[in-house]
């Protein structure tokens, strides 16, 4: 079982992104998750002020109703 | 500004709170408003707009489904009736993005977080000007209005006698630190390239590693000079565009909120400081490397440092200072080491607004010889007075275990010396779960009473500004982000409730020792502090009766300690003999700089 399989539900990434405006920050946030190998991400929180944005970006390892890999079945949902 | 007729229509099945808030603001601004109920068809909205002959239509939308379709249909119907060309049309609400509104033909779209004042500005056809940070965009004077009068005549006489005696004692002496400050002032005033002799004289008062820097170009500590492209980036940061910061305080005008920086690298410092300023910090506090405080002499030039603390050079300081917002207060600390007078010289030259001095803490809790730091500290305070730099008198010796009464007696002595020399001190009690408190249990029940008692006690003694620090909540933080933000916010709320003048707050990385503070962690405590200020507004926290009882006990104990210090003859002797904190309290007279004091 991989470590990711033991994530109960979500993986949140918290960061401060330097960006010239809010939309750029939003795009960078999602791109960052792709670069980290966490696809299908959603921006939970983003606040931009002047030089950059405080972001919390989420990727679900397991959503309710998925096949939960942490049950030990070997398949990972999400 | 003439009266405007405004129709407010919730283009939404149920939600109209935002429009009601805007209506109240418009009514207060003297405009005529008509608020329609939710869930009317667009044709009805347009008919009512025509009927009331309005010149502005504001619609609100909260629910997120069919937003483009609904808004587009409203615009279509308004155009079909000829109304669109006669009115200004705005839309706001949780479901609205400004870009979408513009695309659909609205004059303005207001997204989440819009204030009623912005909507009023739109209705009145003017640009919205957010409230200026600071005092109308200017830096506040944290010491304004304070007399520094000591209320009890007996304590007043004692403090003045100690202060006058200490100044007279120090003025008969000099140190390498005092001499370097004198030479640094001459170097700053000298024509470029003409200071070779002064530099040689400066080096006679320096440690070998500082001499090696100037003579052989070997940087001291784990530092390196900045590269050319880094220096260009630093210089281009000066005069950066103005931010529109988060509004930290809600109703009250105090306290000013300071954040600390000192990543080691001036470029990273500037980036972090802009984060702090963007999220509403009123002030920045410079942290220098701890080793630098035990090293005679300061380097020159742009340098970065691999560890915590940013090097004190005129170039580093000037770059960081020049990049701050016009309303941002900036403090450079000079409180504890072997370079204190020169630090005040550099701080003033770089344009700092405040400094920090406490010879008692610096010699009992930070490793500098008491006699040495007294001579240097008196020089610091005189320089602070000359340069017009207010200073806080921090009491971090509490973190060693020194009881608050002893730490406060030391703080008041330093404050009295400052006042004697014409400087303007701010008293900095720690809002902290100190070792003494842990042992004696004053915070077993709550964190309010003893912190409040400290403020009450200081106010009972001296009419001076109070700036709890540094940071507030010291030793209550953990590595958990939420806990750390909450404890900071609650201590900030207590400080606000006590109506103090300023506070210094930590990031949520305060208790993390594995690496540098992350910018996101700075945002989190500032947001939490703003939330606490919003929650309490002009209401306050209510300490129990123990706060006043402890305050009384503190005042009595401080009076006794001051009398004992006076009886000991000189402050130097009192420090060596532990009257303001001794080995039994976890405080030890420092050794750095011992034997370097000489008669003038």
Interface residues (C-beta under 8 A of the other chain):
Chain A: X14 X15 X16 X18 X23 X47 X49 X50 X51 X52 X54
Chain B: X99 X241 X243 X244 X245 X246 X271 X274 X275 X277 X278 X279 X481 X518 X519 X520 X523 X524 X527
